[in-house]
Amino acid sequence: MAVLSSLLSAVLLLATSVTAADTAYATYINFATEDILNGDDGLPPHPLQGLPYGYPTYPITVDGNGREQVEAHVTFYEGKYWMHTATWGCGGSIFVYAHPLTDGNYPPIPVYKPGDYGEDGNCGIKTYSSVDFTNWVQEDFYQPSITVANVTKPVVRYSNATRKYVMYMGGNALNNFFYATSDSPAGPWSNPPSVMQGTNINHDFDVAVGPDGTHYMVSDTFTGLNTRPDQWSVPIWDIWIHQLTPNLTATIDSTAVRIRTAQQLQAQNLTLEAVGFFYHDGYYYINFGFTCQNCAGYIYNYYATDPLGPYTDGGFISQDGCSGQNKGANVLPSPDGPVVLAGNLGYRTGPTDVVFEGQLWHADNHQAASSTYFFPVEFNEDHTLKNFTCPTSIRVPLATNVTSSPAPPTPFRLDCRVRNWQSVRATYDPPKQGSTLEFDVWQRTDNLGPTANAGPMLDGPLSVTLGFADGESRSFSWAASNISWAPAKIAMGIAGKQLAQITLTTNATNGCYGTLAEPRVETSATYGKVVNDVFTENAGAQLYVYQF
């Protein structure tokens, strides 16, 4: 019996070792550890916050375009990872409550043209897929033909009852959440979207899936307290949980539970929004961020064994949100069981950001420069959550259908230094040979204050001059109306020529054009800025070029 027991233990140990060895991992980069641009990227942070955990990175898709992933939410369906994300490449940001109120009322909700959403608003929702959580392909760009949909905060769930995927989108002061349906997580999504049916559902939300497949929605509604109606609005929301109907398009109002009132939160000196809701190992967890317009702040936790409560206060699990704002929870499969990644809105700050009561109140107006950080949620033995550690990068155990670990992605950096008094230059010695040159550009108008940009687009074109080894040059120009606020490729023909230099210039007076920079790997490449004919090299960087 002892021999049999020892043999069984050895077999179990071998199985465990094989399982661990067979697990593939993806690397996801939240922050760059090296400053390849030497503190000079044209996007200085507000001095009150700085860059405490590293330098913000910007991801790309496999075709070389910037991967817009504001408020990104990740799921796993049909053998792939799916990322649904708000996009802002057509403009800046919408501000709802984070600006001075003159009469104690909220400003009117902007009405945008169908499929456009305004010259300074969000553009729609993009869907990306990946088999390895590293190499992402854009599958869909959803721009619903409706003027009041708040196409932000997308969350996708699957209804076993209807065999449809349901994508929820943010609510506003006029409506509950919107939703669209599809036969595939890739879309296409039903158009126009519908308004979700139910009471006490609005503003921020997330949807948890229980072990039996039942779905529950948490929402911090527009009902509550407005503590400073004469200055900066600091709302405190009531928090509700509902069970959803099997088709996932309505709440079962008989299950509605208000787990916290605004008065209870005020007594604790808490203001909560930006929620993540998930199930793990017998418990339901709700993480909230601090109420503000995309700013760094604490993350507070509740947990319970019943999705409808009562909930226990788990306390603070981060004091600064890892320099972002809590945004959702992502439950993904792995060989060792579900893993949870907390989503975090990785916005940019700027020197003109407003400071209210000693802290930044909202992010830079260039929302398209934002991304999403992901942090692993870790559990104590008593099922409470460990404090966030804000890693610069994480290793994500991949689903069992992935057998090899992909190479880590490149930590690309946004560089916005092309101005009417400054250019950006890349040189190659020896020269490059190719047929088509493609690289990413984008635009940003200057912040005039906490809630306004210097216009919806730059007031001058982007010019690109290519210098060749034979001394000849070619110039190209793009109107600002053809340049996204998020990195997107432009193309130039160079067939039969040896490229020695790329120079980006503009005569625009109200902002900057940008590129993507990457860590230098080519000894023949140099990259930097030019001011008054003086070139200053960023020795650790090179221009990201998709194709020569």
C-alpha positions as CSV (number, residue, x, y, z in Angstrom):
1,M,0.0,0.0,0.0
2,A,2.9,2.4,0.8
3,V,4.5,1.6,-2.5
4,L,1.2,2.2,-4.3
5,S,0.7,5.5,-2.4
6,S,4.2,6.6,-3.3
7,L,3.6,5.7,-7.0
8,L,0.3,7.6,-7.1
9,S,2.0,10.7,-5.5
10,A,4.7,10.5,-8.1
11,V,2.2,10.3,-10.9
12,L,0.3,13.3,-9.6
13,L,3.5,15.2,-9.2
14,L,4.4,14.4,-12.8
15,A,1.0,15.4,-14.0
16,T,1.3,18.7,-12.1
17,S,4.8,19.3,-13.6
18,V,3.6,18.6,-17.1
19,T,0.6,20.9,-16.7
20,A,2.8,23.7,-15.4
21,A,5.3,23.1,-18.2
22,D,2.6,23.1,-20.8
23,T,1.1,26.4,-19.7
24,A,1.7,29.1,-22.2
25,Y,1.9,32.8,-21.1
26,A,1.3,36.1,-22.8
27,T,3.1,39.3,-21.7
28,Y,1.0,42.4,-21.4
29,I,2.9,45.7,-21.0
30,N,1.3,48.4,-18.8
31,F,4.3,50.7,-18.6
32,A,7.6,51.0,-20.2
33,T,10.5,50.8,-17.8
34,E,13.0,52.7,-20.0
35,D,12.4,56.4,-21.1
36,I,13.5,56.1,-24.7
37,L,12.4,59.7,-25.3
38,N,14.4,61.2,-22.4
39,G,11.4,62.9,-20.9
40,D,10.6,64.8,-24.1
41,D,7.6,63.3,-25.9
42,G,5.5,66.4,-26.3
43,L,3.0,65.1,-23.7
44,P,4.2,66.3,-20.3
45,P,2.2,64.9,-17.4
46,H,0.8,67.1,-14.7
47,P,3.5,67.6,-12.0
48,L,1.1,66.6,-9.2
49,Q,0.9,63.1,-10.6
50,G,3.9,62.5,-12.9
51,L,4.5,59.0,-14.0
52,P,4.9,57.0,-10.8
53,Y,4.9,53.5,-12.3
54,G,6.6,54.0,-15.7
55,Y,6.0,55.5,-19.1
56,P,2.6,55.0,-20.8
57,T,2.8,52.7,-23.8
58,Y,0.4,52.4,-26.8
59,P,-0.3,49.0,-28.4
60,I,-0.8,48.2,-32.1
61,T,-2.8,45.6,-34.2
62,V,-1.1,43.1,-36.4
63,D,-1.6,45.4,-39.4
64,G,0.5,48.1,-37.7
65,N,-2.3,50.6,-36.7
66,G,-2.7,51.8,-33.2
67,R,-5.0,49.6,-31.1
68,E,-7.6,51.9,-29.6
69,Q,-8.5,50.4,-26.3
70,V,-10.1,52.9,-24.0
71,E,-12.2,51.2,-21.3
72,A,-11.3,47.9,-22.9
73,H,-13.1,44.7,-21.7
74,V,-11.7,41.3,-22.5
75,T,-13.6,38.0,-22.8
76,F,-12.9,34.5,-24.1
77,Y,-15.3,32.9,-26.6
78,E,-15.1,30.4,-29.4
79,G,-11.4,29.7,-28.8
80,K,-10.3,33.3,-29.0
81,Y,-9.8,36.3,-26.8
82,W,-12.0,39.3,-27.6
83,M,-11.4,42.9,-26.7
84,H,-14.3,45.4,-27.1
85,T,-13.3,49.0,-26.6
86,A,-14.5,52.5,-26.9
87,T,-12.7,54.5,-29.6
88,W,-11.9,58.2,-29.7
89,G,-9.8,58.6,-32.8
90,C,-12.3,61.2,-34.2
91,G,-11.8,63.7,-31.4
92,G,-11.1,64.4,-27.8
93,S,-13.4,63.7,-24.9
94,I,-16.9,64.3,-23.6
95,F,-17.2,65.9,-20.2
96,V,-20.4,65.3,-18.2
97,Y,-20.0,66.5,-14.7
98,A,-16.4,67.4,-14.2
99,H,-16.6,71.1,-15.0
100,P,-18.0,74.2,-13.3
101,L,-21.7,74.3,-12.9
102,T,-23.3,77.8,-12.9
103,D,-26.9,76.9,-11.9
104,G,-26.5,73.6,-10.1
105,N,-27.8,71.5,-13.0
106,Y,-26.0,69.2,-15.4
107,P,-25.1,70.5,-18.8
108,P,-27.3,69.3,-21.7
109,I,-26.2,66.0,-23.3
110,P,-24.6,66.7,-26.7
111,V,-26.5,65.5,-29.7
112,Y,-24.2,64.2,-32.4
113,K,-24.8,63.3,-36.0
114,P,-25.6,59.6,-36.6
115,G,-22.4,57.6,-37.0
116,D,-20.3,60.7,-36.2
117,Y,-20.8,61.5,-32.5
118,G,-19.4,64.9,-32.8
119,E,-16.1,66.5,-33.6
120,D,-14.9,66.1,-30.1
121,G,-16.6,62.9,-29.0
122,N,-16.2,59.2,-29.0
123,C,-16.5,57.5,-32.4
124,G,-17.9,54.0,-31.7
125,I,-16.8,50.6,-30.5
126,K,-14.0,48.5,-32.0
127,T,-13.7,44.7,-31.7
128,Y,-10.4,43.0,-31.7
129,S,-9.6,39.3,-31.5
130,S,-6.5,37.3,-30.6
131,V,-5.6,33.7,-30.2
132,D,-2.7,34.5,-27.9
133,F,-3.6,37.7,-26.0
134,T,-0.7,39.4,-27.8
135,N,-1.3,39.6,-31.6
136,W,-4.7,41.4,-32.1
137,V,-6.7,41.7,-35.3
138,Q,-9.5,44.4,-35.7
139,E,-12.7,42.5,-36.5
140,D,-15.3,45.2,-36.4
141,F,-16.0,49.0,-36.0
142,Y,-19.5,49.6,-34.7
143,Q,-21.0,53.0,-35.2
144,P,-24.7,52.8,-34.3
145,S,-27.1,54.9,-36.3
146,I,-28.6,56.7,-33.3
147,T,-27.8,60.1,-31.8
148,V,-28.2,59.4,-28.1
149,A,-26.3,56.2,-27.5
150,N,-23.4,56.5,-25.2
151,V,-21.0,54.2,-27.0
152,T,-18.6,53.7,-24.2
153,K,-17.8,51.0,-21.6
154,P,-18.6,48.1,-23.8
155,V,-19.1,44.7,-22.0
156,V,-20.1,41.6,-24.0
157,R,-21.8,38.5,-22.5
158,Y,-23.4,35.4,-24.1
159,S,-27.0,34.3,-23.6
160,N,-27.5,30.6,-23.6
161,A,-31.3,31.2,-23.9
162,T,-31.1,33.1,-27.2
163,R,-27.6,31.9,-28.4
164,K,-26.8,35.6,-29.0
165,Y,-24.0,37.8,-27.8
166,V,-25.1,40.9,-26.0
167,M,-23.0,44.0,-26.0
168,Y,-23.9,46.6,-23.3
169,M,-22.9,50.3,-23.7
170,G,-22.9,53.1,-21.2
171,G,-26.0,54.9,-20.1
172,N,-26.6,58.6,-19.7
173,A,-28.9,60.9,-17.8
174,L,-31.6,60.4,-20.5
175,N,-31.6,56.6,-20.8
176,N,-30.7,53.3,-19.3
177,F,-27.9,51.3,-20.9
178,F,-28.0,50.6,-24.5
179,Y,-27.4,47.1,-25.9
180,A,-26.8,45.4,-29.3
181,T,-26.9,41.7,-30.2
182,S,-24.9,39.6,-32.6
183,D,-24.4,35.9,-33.6
184,S,-20.7,36.3,-33.0
185,P,-18.5,38.2,-30.6
186,A,-16.9,39.7,-33.7
187,G,-20.2,41.3,-34.8
188,P,-21.8,42.7,-36.8
189,W,-24.0,44.2,-34.1
190,S,-27.7,45.0,-34.3
191,N,-28.3,48.6,-35.4
192,P,-29.7,50.8,-34.0
193,P,-29.1,49.6,-30.4
194,S,-31.9,49.0,-28.0
195,V,-32.5,50.5,-24.5
196,M,-32.2,48.0,-21.8
197,Q,-35.4,47.5,-19.8
198,G,-35.3,47.8,-16.0
199,T,-35.2,50.3,-13.1
200,N,-32.2,51.8,-11.3
201,I,-29.7,50.9,-14.0
202,N,-27.6,53.7,-15.4
203,H,-24.2,55.3,-15.5
204,D,-21.4,52.8,-14.7
205,F,-21.9,49.0,-14.7
206,D,-20.5,45.6,-15.0
207,V,-22.0,42.1,-15.4
208,A,-20.9,39.1,-13.3
209,V,-21.6,35.5,-14.4
210,G,-22.3,33.0,-11.6
211,P,-21.2,29.4,-11.7
212,D,-24.7,28.3,-12.9
213,G,-24.6,30.8,-15.8
214,T,-26.9,33.3,-14.2
215,H,-26.0,36.9,-14.9
216,Y,-26.1,39.8,-12.5
217,M,-25.6,43.5,-13.2
218,V,-24.2,46.1,-10.7
219,S,-24.9,49.8,-11.5
220,D,-24.1,53.1,-9.7
221,T,-27.0,55.1,-10.9
222,F,-27.6,58.8,-11.4
223,T,-29.7,58.8,-8.2
224,G,-28.0,59.9,-5.1
225,L,-26.4,63.1,-3.7
226,N,-24.7,66.0,-5.4
227,T,-22.5,67.3,-2.6
228,R,-21.2,70.5,-4.3
229,P,-23.8,71.8,-6.8
230,D,-22.3,75.3,-6.8
231,Q,-18.7,74.3,-7.6
232,W,-17.3,71.1,-9.0
233,S,-19.9,68.4,-9.0
234,V,-19.0,65.5,-6.6
235,P,-21.8,63.1,-6.9
236,I,-22.3,60.1,-4.6
237,W,-24.3,57.3,-6.3
238,D,-26.7,54.7,-5.0
239,I,-25.4,51.2,-5.8
240,W,-27.9,48.6,-7.1
241,I,-27.6,44.9,-8.2
242,H,-30.1,43.0,-10.3
243,Q,-30.4,39.6,-11.8
244,L,-30.8,39.7,-15.5
245,T,-33.4,37.9,-17.6
246,P,-32.2,34.8,-19.6
247,N,-32.0,36.9,-22.8
248,L,-29.7,39.4,-20.9
249,T,-31.6,42.4,-22.2
250,A,-33.6,43.4,-19.1
251,T,-33.3,43.2,-15.3
252,I,-35.6,41.1,-13.1
253,D,-36.7,44.0,-10.9
254,S,-38.1,41.7,-8.2
255,T,-34.4,40.8,-7.5
256,A,-33.3,44.4,-7.2
257,V,-31.1,45.1,-4.2
258,R,-29.7,48.5,-3.3
259,I,-26.5,47.3,-1.6
260,R,-25.4,50.8,-0.6
261,T,-27.2,54.2,-0.4
262,A,-25.5,57.5,-1.2
263,Q,-26.1,58.5,2.4
264,Q,-24.2,55.4,3.7
265,L,-21.3,56.1,1.3
266,Q,-21.2,59.7,2.4
267,A,-21.0,58.6,6.0
268,Q,-17.9,56.6,5.1
269,N,-16.5,59.5,3.0
270,L,-16.6,57.4,-0.1
271,T,-17.6,58.4,-3.7
272,L,-17.6,55.3,-5.9
273,E,-18.0,54.7,-9.7
274,A,-16.1,52.9,-12.5
275,V,-17.1,49.4,-11.3
276,G,-15.8,45.9,-11.9
277,F,-18.0,42.9,-10.9
278,F,-17.0,39.2,-11.0
279,Y,-17.4,35.7,-9.5
280,H,-14.5,33.7,-8.2
281,D,-14.3,30.5,-6.1
282,G,-17.6,30.9,-4.3
283,Y,-17.6,34.7,-3.8
284,Y,-18.8,37.7,-5.7
285,Y,-16.5,40.8,-5.8
286,I,-17.2,44.4,-6.6
287,N,-14.4,46.9,-7.1
288,F,-15.1,50.6,-7.4
289,G,-12.9,53.5,-8.4
290,F,-13.0,57.0,-7.0
291,T,-15.7,59.3,-8.6
292,C,-14.0,61.8,-10.9
293,Q,-13.5,62.3,-14.6
294,N,-10.9,59.7,-15.5
295,C,-8.5,60.4,-12.6
296,A,-6.2,58.4,-10.4
297,G,-7.8,57.5,-7.1
298,Y,-8.5,54.7,-4.6
299,I,-10.1,51.4,-5.5
300,Y,-12.6,50.1,-2.9
301,N,-13.8,46.5,-2.6
302,Y,-17.0,44.7,-1.5
303,Y,-17.5,40.9,-1.4
304,A,-20.3,38.4,-0.7
305,T,-21.2,34.7,-1.1
306,D,-24.6,35.7,-2.6
307,P,-24.6,38.0,-5.6
308,L,-27.5,40.0,-4.2
309,G,-25.7,40.4,-0.8
310,P,-25.4,41.3,1.9
311,Y,-21.9,42.6,1.0
312,T,-19.0,43.0,3.3
313,D,-16.7,46.0,3.0
314,G,-13.3,44.7,1.8
315,G,-11.7,48.1,2.2
316,F,-9.2,49.8,0.0
317,I,-7.1,47.6,-2.4
318,S,-5.3,50.5,-4.0
319,Q,-4.8,54.1,-2.8
320,D,-4.0,55.6,-6.3
321,G,-5.6,53.2,-8.8
322,C,-2.1,52.5,-10.1
323,S,-2.2,56.0,-11.7
324,G,-5.5,55.2,-13.5
325,Q,-9.2,54.7,-12.8
326,N,-10.7,51.3,-12.1
327,K,-12.7,50.0,-15.2
328,G,-14.2,46.6,-15.1
329,A,-13.1,43.0,-14.4
330,N,-12.1,40.4,-16.9
331,V,-12.5,36.7,-16.1
332,L,-10.4,34.5,-18.4
333,P,-9.7,30.7,-18.6
334,S,-6.4,29.1,-17.9
335,P,-5.2,25.5,-17.3
336,D,-5.3,26.1,-13.6
337,G,-8.7,27.7,-13.5
338,P,-10.2,31.1,-14.1
339,V,-7.9,34.1,-13.7
340,V,-9.2,37.7,-13.1
341,L,-7.6,40.8,-14.6
342,A,-8.7,44.1,-13.3
343,G,-9.2,46.7,-16.0
344,N,-7.8,50.2,-15.5
345,L,-8.3,53.3,-17.7
346,G,-4.7,54.4,-18.4
347,Y,-5.3,58.0,-19.3
348,R,-2.8,60.8,-19.9
349,T,-2.5,63.9,-17.7
350,G,-1.4,67.3,-18.7
351,P,-0.3,70.6,-17.2
352,T,-3.7,72.3,-17.6
353,D,-5.6,69.6,-15.8
354,V,-7.7,71.0,-13.0
355,V,-6.7,70.5,-9.4
356,F,-9.6,70.2,-7.0
357,E,-9.1,69.7,-3.3
358,G,-5.5,68.8,-3.8
359,Q,-5.8,66.2,-6.5
360,L,-6.2,66.1,-10.3
361,W,-9.9,66.0,-11.2
362,H,-9.8,64.6,-14.7
363,A,-7.5,63.5,-17.5
364,D,-6.0,65.3,-20.5
365,N,-8.7,66.1,-23.1
366,H,-7.0,63.8,-25.6
367,Q,-9.0,60.7,-24.8
368,A,-7.6,58.8,-27.8
369,A,-4.2,58.8,-26.1
370,S,-5.6,56.7,-23.3
371,S,-5.2,52.9,-23.1
372,T,-6.1,50.2,-20.7
373,Y,-3.9,48.7,-18.0
374,F,-4.6,45.2,-16.8
375,F,-3.6,44.0,-13.3
376,P,-4.0,40.5,-11.9
377,V,-6.5,40.2,-9.0
378,E,-4.9,38.1,-6.3
379,F,-6.7,36.4,-3.4
380,N,-5.9,35.8,0.3
381,E,-6.7,32.5,1.9
382,D,-9.8,34.0,3.5
383,H,-11.1,35.0,0.0
384,T,-10.4,38.7,0.5
385,L,-8.4,40.6,-2.2
386,K,-4.8,41.4,-1.9
387,N,-3.7,45.0,-2.6
388,F,-2.8,45.9,-6.1
389,T,0.9,46.0,-6.8
390,C,0.7,47.9,-10.1
391,P,3.2,45.8,-12.2
392,T,4.8,47.4,-15.3
393,S,4.0,44.2,-17.1
394,I,2.1,41.0,-16.4
395,R,2.2,37.3,-17.5
396,V,-1.2,36.0,-18.5
397,P,-1.7,32.2,-18.4
398,L,-3.3,31.3,-21.7
399,A,-6.2,29.0,-22.5
400,T,-5.3,25.3,-23.1
401,N,-5.7,25.6,-26.9
402,V,-2.6,27.8,-26.9
403,T,0.6,25.7,-26.7
404,S,3.4,28.2,-27.0
405,S,4.1,31.5,-25.4
406,P,4.2,34.4,-27.8
407,A,7.0,36.9,-27.9
408,P,6.4,39.9,-25.7
409,P,5.0,43.0,-27.5
410,T,7.0,46.1,-28.2
411,P,6.5,49.0,-25.7
412,F,5.6,51.7,-28.2
413,R,5.5,55.3,-27.1
414,L,3.4,58.2,-28.3
415,D,5.6,61.1,-29.5
416,C,3.8,64.4,-30.2
417,R,6.7,66.8,-31.1
418,V,5.8,67.8,-34.7
419,R,4.9,71.5,-34.3
420,N,5.3,74.7,-36.4
421,W,8.6,75.4,-34.6
422,Q,9.8,71.8,-34.3
423,S,10.1,68.8,-36.6
424,V,10.9,65.1,-36.1
425,R,13.5,63.3,-38.1
426,A,14.5,59.7,-38.7
427,T,17.7,58.8,-40.6
428,Y,19.1,55.5,-42.0
429,D,22.8,54.9,-42.7
430,P,23.1,52.7,-44.8
431,P,19.8,53.8,-46.5
432,K,16.7,51.6,-46.6
433,Q,15.4,49.9,-49.8
434,G,11.8,49.2,-50.4
435,S,8.7,49.9,-52.5
436,T,6.2,51.4,-50.0
437,L,6.9,53.3,-46.7
438,E,4.2,53.0,-44.0
439,F,4.3,54.4,-40.5
440,D,1.8,55.7,-37.9
441,V,0.8,59.3,-37.4
442,W,-1.9,61.0,-35.3
443,Q,-2.9,64.5,-34.1
444,R,-3.7,66.4,-30.9
445,T,-4.9,69.9,-30.4
446,D,-3.6,71.7,-27.3
447,N,-5.7,71.8,-24.1
448,L,-6.9,75.3,-23.4
449,G,-8.0,74.3,-20.0
450,P,-9.6,71.3,-18.2
451,T,-12.6,71.0,-20.5
452,A,-11.7,72.5,-23.9
453,N,-9.3,71.8,-26.8
454,A,-7.8,74.3,-29.3
455,G,-10.3,73.3,-31.9
456,P,-11.5,69.9,-33.2
457,M,-8.5,69.4,-35.4
458,L,-5.1,71.0,-36.3
459,D,-5.2,74.1,-38.4
460,G,-2.5,73.0,-40.8
461,P,-1.5,69.9,-42.7
462,L,1.1,67.3,-41.8
463,S,4.0,67.3,-44.3
464,V,6.5,64.4,-44.8
465,T,9.7,64.9,-46.7
466,L,11.7,61.8,-47.8
467,G,15.4,62.2,-48.5
468,F,17.1,59.6,-50.7
469,A,20.7,58.5,-51.0
470,D,21.1,60.1,-54.4
471,G,20.3,63.5,-53.0
472,E,16.8,63.7,-54.3
473,S,13.7,64.2,-52.1
474,R,9.9,63.8,-52.3
475,S,7.3,65.6,-50.2
476,F,3.8,64.5,-49.2
477,S,1.1,66.3,-47.4
478,W,-2.1,65.2,-45.4
479,A,-4.9,67.5,-44.4
480,A,-5.7,67.4,-40.7
481,S,-9.2,66.1,-41.6
482,N,-7.5,62.9,-42.9
483,I,-5.4,62.3,-39.7
484,S,-6.9,60.4,-36.8
485,W,-6.5,61.3,-33.1
486,A,-5.2,57.7,-32.6
487,P,-2.1,56.3,-34.4
488,A,-3.0,55.1,-37.9
489,K,-0.7,54.4,-40.9
490,I,0.0,56.6,-43.8
491,A,1.7,55.3,-47.0
492,M,4.2,56.7,-49.5
493,G,5.6,55.1,-52.6
494,I,9.4,54.8,-52.7
495,A,9.9,52.2,-55.4
496,G,13.4,52.1,-56.8
497,K,14.8,54.6,-54.2
498,Q,17.2,54.2,-51.3
499,L,15.6,56.0,-48.3
500,A,18.1,57.9,-46.1
501,Q,15.9,60.4,-44.1
502,I,12.2,61.0,-43.0
503,T,11.3,64.5,-41.8
504,L,7.8,65.4,-40.4
505,T,6.8,69.1,-40.3
506,T,3.7,71.2,-40.0
507,N,2.7,74.9,-40.0
508,A,-0.2,74.2,-37.6
509,T,-0.4,76.6,-34.7
510,N,-2.9,74.9,-32.3
511,G,-1.3,71.5,-31.4
512,C,1.0,68.8,-32.6
513,Y,1.2,65.8,-34.9
514,G,2.6,62.6,-33.4
515,T,4.3,59.4,-34.3
516,L,5.0,56.1,-32.6
517,A,8.5,55.5,-31.2
518,E,10.0,52.2,-30.3
519,P,13.1,51.1,-28.5
520,R,16.1,51.2,-30.9
521,V,17.1,47.9,-32.3
522,E,18.6,49.0,-35.6
523,T,22.1,50.5,-35.3
524,S,21.7,52.1,-38.7
525,A,18.7,54.2,-37.5
526,T,18.6,57.5,-35.6
527,Y,15.6,59.4,-34.4
528,G,15.0,62.8,-32.7
529,K,13.8,66.3,-33.0
530,V,15.0,69.3,-35.0
531,V,14.7,72.9,-33.6
532,N,16.3,75.8,-35.5
533,D,18.2,73.3,-37.7
534,V,19.7,71.6,-34.6
535,F,19.1,67.9,-34.4
536,T,18.7,66.4,-30.9
537,E,18.9,62.6,-31.0
538,N,16.9,60.2,-28.8
539,A,19.6,57.5,-28.7
540,G,17.4,54.8,-27.3
541,A,14.6,55.3,-29.8
542,Q,13.7,54.8,-33.5
543,L,10.7,55.6,-35.5
544,Y,8.2,52.7,-35.7
545,V,7.9,51.9,-39.4
546,Y,5.4,49.2,-40.4
547,Q,6.8,48.6,-43.8
548,F,9.6,49.8,-46.2
